[in-house]
């Protein structure tokens, strides 16, 4: 059964999400005009951008300077930049809307010193100030020689509370008392204050719940940027960087009937979708607009950074090239939301139909529907919705594998969808149902989020269920923030029945289940469905408090445990295996335990751990008992204690403990995998031998190969196969070890043993026997041999060693000058590194000067001498081999 929801102040648990640093794409406003724009009544501007640029580049971030013309040309987009910095300067009047648009679309903004004026004017801090800088109301210039760290936060994580920055000037500072009287008081963190009074906050962080991206204001003017201030800048940029669930692009290039903001052009009516956009940004999406450009509009290049394209009743037709580009982009795994309207707008609907000509969806240009729609089919986007409110909608036609979703009746459809190759499309017959006036009616606002969740998730391989209720929305829960921080695409659901629907409709690499309030005990068959998924090889990270309600579920022994007893309320969770990756990577949780901060009626269960799993944390350290259980194959983790309770920062990392443990567990289960190619054996000198690994990772980073413990290859890894040639190795045994690492810092290795055998004897030529007259000089024998791995040689004369040494594979020559009259047998023996040998004998006959024997007798003597010499050489070689 579900848990009773306690009454709490959510601002107490507001915590910045994301602990994993990354390369941030930073745009710095490069403005040399230090005069005041019209909206500013006071200011001391400098615009010293170079020092900030240098510091951020040294930290590994990508930094671009944008001037007013760049911003007027719409280069400041969240798809291109994560953070925009105003270095003690102010946007000129011509670009105040464009900068605000970047922030409203989810971009982070860092304000230094006098840029505080624009924060107030744009309504970033606080929204009540929008349209006026409100100098002397919300902020002032306050003379201060010492600034004091007031709170630990990701921006101030390099410092301790009460640390002092000695930098004297009249700094732009917020009046904290005035800010606490605004609508965003619970979203603000006072980072730094003047030493004289904590009322004046010249370091403030804002994580908005309802509108725009994150904002940080700091006191420095960067001229110069002091050493102690550099870490503030770097850490602020990392925190400001949005961790994105999906990127949305709104088309303004075809004269949309409705625009988003009041300044949008060209549109028929501006300022209609700002609430919907703000909802999406609050739920970790980013939102850009595509403005007309002479270089092209709906092109492959412009579409590439985005997951969803929104097209609203166009006043200008699309080109054939644009239709092709959108078609290919959707097929690649992206989403298209098209909004048509009633038949009175027949030309506009016709243009929309042309864009959709590659699909099975089109607007009916003769029939209209009614304003309330309660008929719907079973579809993931219907979750938590029962009725939608429209305003004079048109009807939607569908064919092929397209299908109805919402309507007045089965034969009067207003919203339909289609899954096309790898992408998804939704066509709605009303431009108003997501507009500001109507989105707040019926279930429109919920559906406006649901359809974007679905449309942007066609490439998602992670299914998330969460019913945690302390957060502002399901998309900002600790587990959702953890997934975003890891860069894992996911589809989110908060209903057990719709979770089960998506489980059976999708092909998932990972399922994450966060049951904190609305248990599944009433539907035990859902546990069986999850068990079937795990049995099929699926990965699972699960948190549930209800093992005691369904103790006989087949899922529990599959995960490696059975129910033991209830956990005491608000119990401290002790860590037993501190070096386990779920406590170290990517977040090094340095505390010995987790301490609950959020209150739940039932905190969870203590478990008896089976041999197929490992206990890593629990209430009391008793063997085979635990609250966190990791299956031995690393593919599942079960938390019998509600992780969402850990809303403190007990390890003083400046990040909420629950985010850290969720992120570590997911990263561990999704860690890189490496296959195990068979060991290799081959004959030395042959070619075409290699080790082929096929590692996988959702976030590949780097690889390294060692041979017998010595690095032989390393570099970045993009997730593709890794091949290492082992040709030309000398005979012997070699151990090759591949280690791959993902962006979270998790590693996986595999070892392959390579055996190179040499069973081939050296090749040796056979010089001809010969004779010479005693006293002649320049007499020698030269043997030519070939061997890849030569070792030694030995030359015997009539069985006696006359030369020996190391052989490098070159020709071997022995002088036979000065021999006495008679027959001499010279034998060469060459040996390779594996003990294979080859030998050859040459008979040398020395005759006296002026003396000769009959031919027959001479031949007989030569043959006899050669035989005796060969036998002696063979005996000697055999004896040496035996020894």
C-alpha positions in Angstrom: 0.0 0.0 0.0 1.1 3.6 -0.4 2.7 5.7 2.3 1.0 8.8 3.8 2.6 11.9 2.5 4.0 14.1 5.4 3.8 17.9 5.3 7.3 19.4 4.7 9.0 22.5 3.5 10.5 21.4 0.2 13.0 24.3 0.2 14.8 22.5 3.1 15.6 19.7 0.7 16.4 21.7 -2.3 19.8 20.5 -3.4 21.8 21.0 -6.5 21.9 18.0 -8.7 25.1 16.6 -10.3 28.4 15.7 -8.9 30.3 14.6 -12.0 32.5 17.3 -13.6 32.5 17.6 -17.4 33.8 19.7 -20.2 31.4 22.7 -20.3 30.8 24.8 -23.4 31.1 28.4 -22.2 30.2 31.6 -24.0 31.6 34.8 -22.6 30.0 38.1 -23.6 32.8 40.1 -25.2 31.6 43.7 -24.9 34.1 46.6 -25.1 31.5 49.3 -24.7 31.4 50.0 -21.0 28.7 52.7 -21.2 25.4 51.9 -19.5 22.5 50.5 -21.6 19.2 52.2 -21.2 17.8 49.9 -18.5 20.7 50.5 -16.2 20.8 53.6 -14.0 24.1 52.9 -12.3 27.1 50.8 -12.9 30.9 50.5 -13.0 31.6 48.2 -15.9 34.9 46.7 -17.0 34.4 43.6 -19.2 37.8 42.1 -18.5 37.0 38.7 -20.2 40.6 37.5 -20.9 41.4 36.4 -17.3 38.1 34.4 -17.0 38.7 32.9 -20.4 42.2 31.8 -19.5 41.1 30.2 -16.2 38.3 28.2 -17.8 40.4 27.0 -20.6 43.0 25.8 -18.2 40.3 23.9 -16.4 39.5 22.0 -19.6 36.4 23.8 -20.7 35.5 25.0 -24.2 35.4 28.8 -24.2 34.0 31.1 -27.0 33.8 34.9 -27.0 30.5 36.2 -28.4 29.9 39.8 -29.2 26.6 41.6 -29.8 26.5 40.7 -33.5 27.0 37.1 -32.7 24.1 37.1 -30.3 21.9 39.1 -32.7 22.6 36.4 -35.2 21.2 33.8 -32.7 24.5 32.0 -32.0 23.7 32.0 -28.3 21.7 28.7 -28.1 21.6 26.0 -25.4 22.5 23.4 -28.1 25.8 25.2 -28.6 26.6 26.6 -25.2 25.9 25.5 -21.6 26.8 28.6 -19.7 26.8 32.3 -20.6 29.1 34.6 -18.6 28.7 38.4 -18.1 32.1 39.5 -16.8 31.3 42.8 -15.1 29.5 44.0 -18.2 25.9 44.3 -19.4 24.1 43.2 -22.6 23.4 46.1 -24.9 19.7 47.0 -25.4 19.6 45.2 -28.8 20.2 41.8 -27.3 18.5 41.8 -23.9 15.8 39.5 -25.2 18.2 37.1 -26.8 20.2 36.7 -23.6 17.1 36.2 -21.6 15.9 33.7 -24.2 19.1 31.6 -23.6 18.4 31.6 -19.8 14.6 30.8 -20.3 15.7 28.0 -22.6 17.6 26.3 -19.7 21.1 27.8 -20.2 23.2 28.7 -17.1 24.2 32.3 -16.4 27.1 33.5 -14.4 27.0 37.2 -13.4 30.1 39.0 -12.1 29.8 42.2 -10.1 27.9 44.9 -12.1 26.1 42.3 -14.3 23.8 42.0 -11.3 21.8 44.8 -12.9 20.8 42.6 -15.8 19.9 39.7 -13.6 17.3 41.9 -12.0 16.1 43.5 -15.2 15.7 40.1 -16.9 13.8 38.7 -13.9 16.5 36.0 -13.3 16.9 37.1 -9.6 14.1 37.8 -8.7 11.2 37.4 -11.2 9.4 40.3 -9.4 12.1 42.6 -10.8 11.6 41.8 -14.4 11.6 45.0 -16.5 13.6 47.1 -14.0 17.0 46.8 -12.5 15.6 47.8 -9.1 18.8 49.4 -7.8 18.4 50.1 -4.1 15.5 47.6 -3.9 17.0 44.2 -4.5 20.7 45.1 -4.9 23.2 47.8 -4.2 27.0 48.6 -4.5 28.4 47.7 -1.1 31.9 48.6 -0.1 33.7 45.6 1.4 37.3 44.6 1.8 36.5 41.1 2.9 34.0 38.6 1.6 33.0 35.6 3.7 31.9 32.1 2.7 28.4 31.8 4.1 27.4 28.3 2.9 28.9 25.1 1.5 27.6 24.6 -2.0 29.0 23.2 -5.3 30.0 26.7 -6.2 31.9 27.1 -2.9 33.0 23.5 -2.5 36.7 24.4 -2.6 36.3 26.5 0.6 34.9 26.2 4.1 32.3 28.3 5.8 33.9 31.5 7.2 36.8 31.4 4.7 37.6 35.0 3.7 38.3 36.5 0.3 40.4 39.7 0.7 39.3 41.7 -2.4 38.3 45.3 -1.6 35.8 47.2 -3.8 32.2 48.4 -4.0 30.8 45.1 -5.1 27.3 44.5 -6.6 25.5 42.7 -3.8 21.9 41.4 -3.2 19.9 42.5 -0.3 19.1 39.1 1.2 16.2 40.4 3.3 14.6 41.8 0.2 15.1 38.5 -1.7 13.6 36.5 1.1 10.3 38.4 0.5 10.1 37.2 -3.2 8.5 34.2 -4.8 11.9 32.4 -5.2 13.1 32.7 -1.6 13.2 28.9 -1.3 15.3 28.5 -4.5 18.1 30.8 -3.5 21.4 29.9 -1.6 23.4 32.6 0.0 27.0 31.7 -0.9 29.1 34.7 0.1 28.4 37.8 2.1 30.3 40.9 3.0 32.3 40.6 6.3 30.4 43.5 7.8 26.9 42.2 7.3 25.4 38.9 6.1 22.5 40.8 4.7 24.6 41.8 1.7 25.1 38.7 -0.4 27.6 39.2 -3.1 27.6 35.5 -3.9 24.2 33.9 -4.7 23.1 30.7 -6.4 19.6 30.2 -7.9 18.2 26.8 -9.1 14.8 27.8 -10.4 11.8 25.6 -9.9 9.5 27.3 -12.4 11.4 29.3 -15.0 14.8 29.4 -16.6 18.2 27.8 -16.0 20.5 28.1 -13.1 22.1 31.5 -12.2 25.1 32.4 -10.1 26.2 35.9 -9.1 29.7 36.5 -7.7 31.5 39.6 -6.5 34.7 39.7 -8.5 35.2 42.0 -11.5 38.2 39.8 -12.7 40.7 42.7 -12.9 42.7 40.9 -11.9 41.1 37.6 -11.0 42.7 36.6 -7.7 43.9 33.0 -7.2 41.3 32.4 -4.5 38.5 33.5 -6.9 39.5 31.2 -9.7 38.1 28.1 -8.1 34.8 29.9 -7.6 34.6 30.6 -11.3 35.5 27.1 -12.3 33.1 25.4 -9.8 30.3 27.8 -10.7 30.5 27.0 -14.3 30.4 23.3 -13.6 27.3 23.7 -11.4 25.6 26.0 -13.9 26.0 23.5 -16.7 22.6 21.9 -17.4 22.3 18.2 -17.1 19.8 17.6 -19.9 17.0 15.1 -20.4 16.3 16.3 -23.9 16.8 19.2 -26.3 13.7 20.9 -27.9 13.8 23.0 -31.0 10.8 25.3 -31.8 10.5 26.3 -35.5 10.2 30.0 -36.2 11.4 29.8 -39.8 7.9 29.1 -41.4 5.8 31.9 -39.8 4.4 29.8 -37.0 0.8 30.8 -36.1 1.9 31.1 -32.4 5.2 32.0 -31.0 6.7 31.3 -27.5 7.7 34.7 -26.2 6.6 38.3 -26.8 9.6 39.1 -29.0 9.3 36.1 -31.3 9.2 36.8 -35.0 8.1 36.1 -37.6 4.8 34.7 -36.2 1.1 35.6 -36.4 0.7 35.9 -32.6 3.6 36.0 -30.2 3.9 35.0 -26.5 1.7 31.9 -26.5 3.8 29.0 -25.3 5.9 30.4 -22.5 4.3 28.4 -19.7 4.8 25.1 -21.6 8.4 26.1 -22.4 9.0 27.0 -18.7 7.5 23.6 -17.6 9.9 21.8 -19.9 12.9 23.7 -18.7 12.0 23.1 -15.1 11.9 19.4 -15.9 15.5 19.4 -17.2 14.8 20.0 -20.9 16.5 22.8 -22.9 14.5 24.8 -25.4 15.8 26.7 -28.4 14.2 28.5 -31.3 15.2 28.2 -34.9 15.1 31.6 -36.6 15.2 32.2 -40.4 18.6 32.1 -41.9 19.9 32.7 -45.4 22.2 29.6 -44.9 19.2 27.3 -44.5 16.4 26.5 -42.0 15.3 22.9 -41.4 18.6 21.5 -42.5 20.4 18.3 -41.2 23.0 20.5 -39.5 20.4 22.7 -37.7 18.4 19.6 -36.5 21.4 17.5 -35.4 21.8 18.8 -31.8 18.1 18.3 -30.9 15.8 15.5 -29.8 12.4 17.1 -30.6 11.2 19.5 -33.3 8.0 21.5 -32.7 6.2 22.9 -35.8 3.1 25.0 -35.3 0.7 25.7 -38.1 3.1 27.2 -40.7 2.4 30.3 -42.7 5.2 29.5 -45.2 5.5 26.2 -47.0 8.4 23.8 -46.5 10.9 23.0 -49.3 11.3 19.5 -50.5 14.8 19.5 -49.1 13.4 20.4 -45.6 10.8 17.6 -45.8 13.6 15.2 -46.6 15.9 16.5 -43.8 13.1 16.2 -41.2 12.2 12.7 -42.5 15.7 11.5 -42.2 16.2 13.2 -38.8 13.0 11.5 -37.4 14.0 8.2 -38.8 17.4 8.5 -37.0 15.6 8.4 -33.6 14.2 11.8 -32.9 10.7 13.3 -32.3 8.4 15.6 -34.2 5.4 17.4 -32.6 3.2 19.0 -35.2 0.3 21.3 -34.2 -2.5 21.9 -36.8 -5.9 23.5 -36.3 -9.4 23.7 -37.5 -10.4 23.5 -41.2 -10.8 27.3 -41.5 -7.0 27.4 -41.7 -6.9 25.2 -44.7 -3.8 26.5 -46.4 -1.8 26.3 -43.2 -3.0 22.8 -42.5 -2.1 21.9 -46.1 1.5 23.0 -45.5 1.7 20.9 -42.4 0.4 17.9 -44.3 3.2 18.4 -46.8 5.8 18.3 -44.1 4.1 15.1 -42.8 3.9 13.5 -46.2 6.4 10.9 -45.2 4.2 9.7 -42.4 0.7 8.2 -41.9 -0.6 11.3 -40.3 -2.3 14.4 -41.8 -4.8 17.1 -40.9 -8.4 16.7 -41.9 -9.2 19.9 -43.8 -12.9 19.6 -43.7 -14.0 18.3 -40.2 -13.7 19.9 -36.8 -13.9 18.4 -33.3 -15.3 19.7 -30.0 -13.4 21.3 -27.2 -13.3 18.6 -24.6 -11.8 15.2 -25.3 -12.1 12.3 -22.9 -11.8 9.5 -25.4 -8.3 8.0 -25.5 -6.6 4.8 -26.3 -3.9 3.1 -24.2 -0.7 4.9 -24.8 2.3 5.9 -22.5 1.5 9.6 -22.9 -1.9 9.2 -21.3 -0.4 8.6 -17.8 -2.2 10.7 -15.1 -4.5 12.2 -17.7 -8.3 11.7 -18.2 -9.4 14.7 -20.2 -7.9 17.4 -22.4 -9.2 20.9 -23.2 -9.1 22.2 -26.7 -10.2 25.4 -28.5 -12.0 24.8 -31.8 -9.8 21.8 -32.8 -9.5 20.2 -36.2 -9.6 16.5 -36.6 -6.6 14.3 -37.5 -6.5 11.5 -40.0 -4.2 8.5 -39.7 -3.3 5.4 -41.7 -0.9 2.5 -41.8 0.9 2.0 -38.5 -0.2 5.4 -37.2 -2.8 5.3 -34.4 -5.3 7.5 -32.5 -4.5 8.8 -29.0 -7.1 11.4 -28.0 -10.4 12.4 -29.4 -14.1 13.2 -28.9 -14.8 9.6 -29.9 -13.2 6.7 -31.8 -14.2 8.4 -35.1 -13.3 11.9 -34.1 -9.6 12.0 -33.3 -7.7 15.1 -32.3 -4.3 13.7 -31.4 -2.6 10.8 -33.1 0.8 9.3 -33.1 3.2 7.2 -35.1 6.5 5.4 -34.5 8.4 5.7 -37.7 11.6 3.6 -38.0 13.6 4.8 -34.9 11.6 8.0 -34.4 8.3 9.2 -33.2 5.6 11.7 -34.3 2.6 13.2 -32.6 0.1 15.4 -34.6 -2.5 17.4 -32.7 -5.4 19.2 -34.4 -5.2 22.3 -32.1 -2.6 24.9 -31.6 -4.3 26.2 -28.4 -4.2 23.2 -26.0 -0.6 23.9 -25.1 -0.9 27.7 -25.3 -0.8 29.8 -22.1 -4.6 30.3 -21.8 -5.6 26.7 -22.2 -2.6 24.7 -20.9 -3.7 25.3 -17.3 -7.1 23.6 -18.1 -8.0 19.9 -17.6 -4.9 17.7 -17.9 -3.3 19.7 -20.6 -0.2 20.8 -18.6 0.6 17.2 -17.6 0.0 16.0 -21.1 2.3 18.7 -22.4 5.1 17.2 -20.4 4.1 13.5 -21.1 4.2 13.9 -24.9 7.7 15.5 -24.8 8.9 12.7 -22.4 7.8 10.2 -25.0 8.8 12.0 -28.1 12.4 12.5 -26.9 12.8 9.0 -25.6 12.8 6.8 -28.7 16.5 6.2 -28.3 16.3 5.7 -24.6 17.3 2.3 -23.3 16.6 3.1 -19.6 13.2 2.9 -18.0 12.7 4.9 -14.8 9.9 4.5 -12.3 9.9 7.0 -9.4 7.2 8.2 -7.0 9.5 10.2 -4.7 7.5 13.3 -3.6 9.9 15.7 -2.0 11.2 17.1 -5.3 9.5 19.8 -7.4 8.6 17.2 -10.1 9.4 13.6 -10.9 12.0 14.9 -13.4 13.9 16.5 -10.6 14.0 13.7 -8.2 17.5 12.5 -7.0 17.3 9.4 -9.2 16.3 11.4 -12.3 19.1 13.9 -11.7 21.5 11.0 -11.3 20.5 9.6 -14.7 20.8 13.1 -16.3 24.2 13.6 -14.7 25.4 10.3 -16.1 24.1 11.2 -19.5 21.7 8.2 -19.7 18.7 8.7 -21.9 15.6 7.5 -20.1 11.8 7.3 -20.2 10.1 8.4 -17.0 6.9 7.0 -15.5 5.4 7.5 -12.0 2.5 5.1 -12.3 2.9 1.4 -11.7 0.4 0.5 -14.4 2.1 2.7 -17.0 5.5 1.5 -15.9 4.3 -2.0 -16.6 2.9 -0.9 -20.0 6.3 0.7 -20.9 8.2 -2.3 -19.6 6.4 -4.5 -22.1 6.4 -2.1 -25.0 10.2 -1.2 -24.9 13.5 -2.9 -25.3 15.4 -1.8 -22.2 19.1 -2.2 -21.1 18.4 -0.9 -17.7 15.4 -0.5 -15.4 15.5 1.8 -12.4 12.7 1.4 -9.9 12.4 4.0 -7.1 9.4 3.0 -4.9 9.1 5.5 -2.1 5.4 6.1 -1.5 3.1 4.3 -3.9 3.9 0.6 -3.4 3.2 -2.2 -5.8 1.9 -4.7 -3.2 -1.6 -4.4 -4.7 -0.2 -5.6 -8.0 2.3 -8.3 -7.2 2.2 -9.4 -10.9 4.4 -6.3 -11.7 7.2 -7.8 -9.6 6.8 -11.0 -11.7 7.2 -8.9 -14.8 10.4 -7.4 -13.5 11.6 -10.8 -12.6 11.0 -12.0 -16.1 13.0 -9.0 -17.4 15.9 -9.8 -15.0 15.8 -13.5 -16.0 16.3 -12.4 -19.6 19.6 -10.7 -18.7 18.3 -7.2 -18.0 20.0 -4.8 -15.6 18.1 -3.5 -12.6 18.6 -0.9 -9.8 15.7 -1.0 -7.5 14.6 0.6 -4.2 11.5 -0.6 -2.4 10.2 -0.6 1.1 7.6 -3.4 0.6 9.4 -6.8 0.6 7.4 -7.7 3.7 4.2 -7.1 1.8 5.1 -9.6 -1.0 7.6 -11.9 0.6 7.0 -14.8 -1.8 7.7 -12.8 -5.0 10.0 -14.7 -7.4 11.9 -11.5 -7.9 13.6 -11.5 -4.5 15.7 -14.8 -4.7 16.6 -13.8 -8.3 18.1 -10.6 -6.9 19.8 -12.6 -4.1 17.8 -12.1 -0.9 14.7 -12.9 1.2 12.8 -10.8 3.7 14.2 -10.8 7.3 12.5 -7.9 9.2 11.4 -4.3 9.0 14.1 -1.6 9.3 13.7 0.7 12.3 12.4 4.1 11.4 15.0 6.7 10.6 17.8 4.2 11.1 21.4 5.0 10.2 22.6 2.9 7.2 26.1 1.7 7.9 28.5 1.0 5.0 30.4 -2.3 5.3 32.3 -2.4 2.1 33.8 1.1 1.8 35.9 0.3 -1.2 32.9 -1.1 -3.2 32.4 1.0 -6.4 28.8 2.0 -5.4 30.4 4.1 -2.6 33.5 5.4 -4.6 32.7 5.9 -8.3 32.0 8.4 -9.7 31.3 10.0 -6.3 33.6 9.2 -3.5 31.3 9.0 -0.5 33.7 9.5 2.3 31.4 9.2 5.3 31.0 5.8 7.1 27.2 5.8 6.9 24.1 7.4 5.5 21.9 9.4 7.8 18.2 10.0 6.8 17.0 13.5 6.3 13.5 13.1 4.7 10.8 11.3 6.7 8.8 8.4 5.4 6.3 6.2 7.2 7.9 2.9 6.3 11.7 3.2 5.7 12.2 -0.3 4.3 13.3 -3.8 5.1 16.3 -5.8 6.4 17.2 -8.7 4.1 18.8 -12.1 4.4 21.4 -12.3 1.6 21.7 -15.5 -0.5 25.0 -16.9 -1.9 24.3 -15.4 -5.3 24.6 -11.8 -3.9 26.8 -9.7 -1.6 25.8 -7.5 1.3 27.4 -4.1 1.3 25.4 -1.9 3.7 22.8 -2.4 6.4 21.5 -1.6 9.9 23.5 -4.0 12.0 26.6 -5.7 10.6 25.6 -9.3 10.8 26.9 -11.8 8.2 24.4 -12.4 5.4 22.1 -9.6 6.5 21.9 -6.2 4.7 19.7 -3.4 3.3 21.7 -3.0 0.1 22.4 -6.1 -1.9 24.6 -6.4 -5.0 24.1 -9.5 -7.1 27.5 -11.2 -7.7 27.3 -10.7 -11.5 27.0 -7.0 -10.9 23.8 -6.7 -13.0 21.4 -5.9 -10.2 21.4 -3.9 -7.0 18.5 -3.9 -4.6 18.0 -1.3 -1.9 15.7 -2.4 0.9 16.0 1.1 2.5 14.5 4.2 0.8 17.5 6.0 -0.7 15.4 9.2 -1.1 15.6 9.7 2.6 19.3 10.7 2.4 18.6 14.3 1.7 21.5 15.6 3.7 25.1 16.2 2.7 26.6 13.9 5.4 29.9 13.5 3.6 30.2 17.2 3.1 30.6 16.9 -0.7 28.1 19.7 -1.3 25.9 17.2 -3.1 22.8 15.5 -1.7 23.8 12.0 -0.5 20.8 10.4 -2.2 22.0 11.7 -5.6 25.5 10.4 -5.0 24.4 6.8 -4.1 21.8 6.7 -6.9 24.4 7.8 -9.4 27.1 5.4 -8.1 24.7 2.4 -8.2 23.5 3.1 -11.7 27.0 3.7 -13.0 28.1 0.4 -11.5 25.4 -1.6 -13.0 25.9 0.1 -16.4 29.7 -0.1 -16.2 31.7 -1.1 -19.2 31.6 -4.7 -20.3 34.4 -6.6 -22.1 34.0 -9.9 -23.9 36.7 -12.6 -23.5 38.3 -13.7 -26.8 39.9 -17.1 -26.8 43.6 -17.5 -26.1 45.8 -17.6 -29.2 48.5 -20.0 -30.3 50.4 -19.8 -33.6 53.6 -20.7 -35.4 56.3 -18.1 -35.2 56.7 -16.2 -38.4 53.2 -16.6 -39.7 51.0 -13.5 -40.0 47.3 -12.5 -39.7 47.0 -13.0 -36.0 45.3 -10.5 -33.7 43.1 -10.1 -30.6 39.7 -8.6 -31.3 37.8 -7.3 -28.3 34.2 -6.0 -28.5 33.7 -3.9 -25.3 30.5 -2.0 -24.7 29.7 1.1 -22.7 26.9 3.7 -22.6 29.7 6.3 -22.0 33.0 5.1 -23.3 36.1 7.1 -22.4 39.5 5.4 -22.8 41.3 2.1 -23.2 44.8 0.7 -22.4 46.5 -2.5 -23.5 49.4 -4.1 -21.5 51.7 -6.9 -22.6 53.2 -8.7 -19.7 52.4 -5.7 -17.5 54.0 -3.1 -19.8 51.7 -0.6 -21.6 51.8 -1.0 -25.4 48.7 1.0 -26.5 46.3 3.5 -24.9 44.1 6.3 -25.9 40.5 7.5 -26.2 37.7 4.9 -26.8 34.5 5.7 -28.6 32.8 2.4 -27.8 33.9 0.6 -30.9 35.8 -2.7 -31.1 39.5 -2.8 -30.2 42.0 -4.9 -32.2 45.6 -5.6 -31.3 47.9 -7.3 -33.8 50.2 -9.9 -32.3 52.2 -10.7 -35.5 56.0 -10.8 -35.4 56.2 -11.8 -31.7 59.2 -13.8 -30.8 58.5 -17.4 -29.5 57.2 -17.4 -26.0 54.2 -16.7 -23.8 52.6 -13.3 -23.7 49.7 -12.0 -21.5 47.7 -9.2 -23.1 45.4 -7.2 -20.8 42.8 -4.8 -22.1 41.3 -2.3 -19.7 38.4 0.0 -20.8 37.1 2.9 -18.7 33.9 4.9 -19.0 33.2 8.5 -18.2 32.1 7.7 -14.7 35.5 6.2 -13.9 34.4 2.6 -13.9 36.8 0.1 -15.5 36.6 -3.5 -16.8 39.4 -5.7 -18.0 40.1 -8.9 -20.0 43.2 -11.0 -20.4 44.2 -13.0 -23.5 47.3 -15.4 -23.4 49.2 -15.5 -26.7 51.5 -18.5 -27.2 54.0 -18.2 -30.1 55.6 -21.6 -30.9 58.6 -22.3 -33.1 58.7 -25.9 -34.3 60.6 -25.0 -37.6 64.3 -25.8 -37.9 66.6 -23.2 -39.4 67.1 -23.4 -43.1 70.8 -24.1 -44.1 72.4 -24.4 -47.5 74.9 -27.2 -48.4 78.2 -25.9 -49.9 80.0 -28.5 -52.2 82.8 -30.6 -51.0 86.2 -29.5 -52.5 89.9 -30.1 -52.4 93.0 -28.0 -52.6 96.8 -28.5 -52.8 98.6 -28.3 -49.5 100.1 -24.9 -49.0 97.4 -23.0 -50.9 95.8 -20.1 -49.1 92.3 -18.3 -49.1 90.5 -21.6 -48.6 87.2 -21.4 -46.7 83.7 -22.7 -46.3 80.7 -20.3 -46.2 77.3 -21.4 -45.1 74.1 -19.3 -45.6 71.3 -19.9 -43.3 67.9 -18.2 -42.6 66.1 -18.1 -39.3 63.7 -15.6 -37.7 65.0 -16.3 -34.2 68.6 -17.4 -34.5 70.5 -18.3 -31.4 73.9 -20.1 -31.6 76.3 -21.9 -34.0 79.0 -24.5 -33.7 81.6 -25.7 -36.2 83.3 -29.0 -35.9 86.4 -30.2 -37.8 86.6 -34.0 -37.8 84.4 -34.0 -34.7 86.4 -31.3 -32.8 84.9 -27.9 -32.1 86.8 -25.3 -34.0 84.4 -22.3 -33.6 81.2 -21.4 -31.8 79.2 -18.4 -30.7 76.0 -16.4 -31.1 74.3 -16.5 -34.4 72.5 -13.5 -35.7 71.2 -15.2 -38.9 74.0 -14.0 -41.2 76.4 -16.1 -43.2 79.0 -18.2 -41.3 82.5 -18.7 -42.7 85.3 -20.9 -41.5 88.9 -20.8 -42.9 90.4 -24.1 -43.8 93.9 -22.9 -44.7 96.9 -24.7 -43.4 95.4 -28.2 -43.1 97.6 -31.2 -43.3 97.4 -33.5 -46.2 94.3 -35.7 -45.8 90.6 -35.6 -45.7 88.7 -33.2 -43.3 85.0 -33.1 -42.5 83.7 -29.7 -41.4 80.2 -29.7 -39.9 78.1 -26.6 -39.0 75.3 -26.9 -36.5 73.0 -23.9 -36.1 70.3 -23.7 -33.3 67.4 -21.3 -32.9 65.9 -19.9 -29.7 63.5 -22.8 -29.4 66.2 -25.5 -29.7 65.4 -26.4 -33.3 68.7 -27.2 -35.1 70.0 -27.8 -38.6 73.5 -29.1 -39.7 75.5 -29.5 -42.8 79.0 -31.1 -43.5 81.6 -30.3 -46.1 84.5 -32.6 -46.9 87.8 -30.8 -47.6 90.6 -32.9 -49.2 94.1 -31.6 -48.9 96.6 -33.2 -51.4 100.4 -33.0 -51.4 102.0 -30.9 -53.9 102.8 -33.0 -57.1 101.2 -36.1 -55.6 98.1 -37.9 -56.9 96.3 -41.1 -56.5 94.3 -43.2 -58.9 90.8 -41.8 -59.3 89.0 -44.8 -57.8 91.1 -45.0 -54.7 90.9 -41.3 -54.1 87.1 -41.3 -54.4 86.9 -44.2 -52.0 89.1 -42.5 -49.4 87.1 -39.3 -49.7 83.7 -41.1 -49.1 85.1 -43.0 -46.2 86.5 -39.9 -44.5 83.3 -37.9 -45.1 81.2 -40.7 -43.5 83.4 -40.9 -40.5 83.4 -37.2 -40.0 79.6 -37.0 -40.3 79.1 -39.7 -37.7 81.4 -38.1 -35.3 79.6 -34.8 -35.7 76.2 -36.4 -35.2 77.3 -38.2 -32.0 78.6 -34.9 -30.6 75.3 -33.1 -31.4 73.2 -35.8 -29.8 75.4 -35.8 -26.7 75.1 -32.0 -26.4 71.3 -32.2 -26.9 71.0 -34.8 -24.1 73.0 -32.7 -21.8 
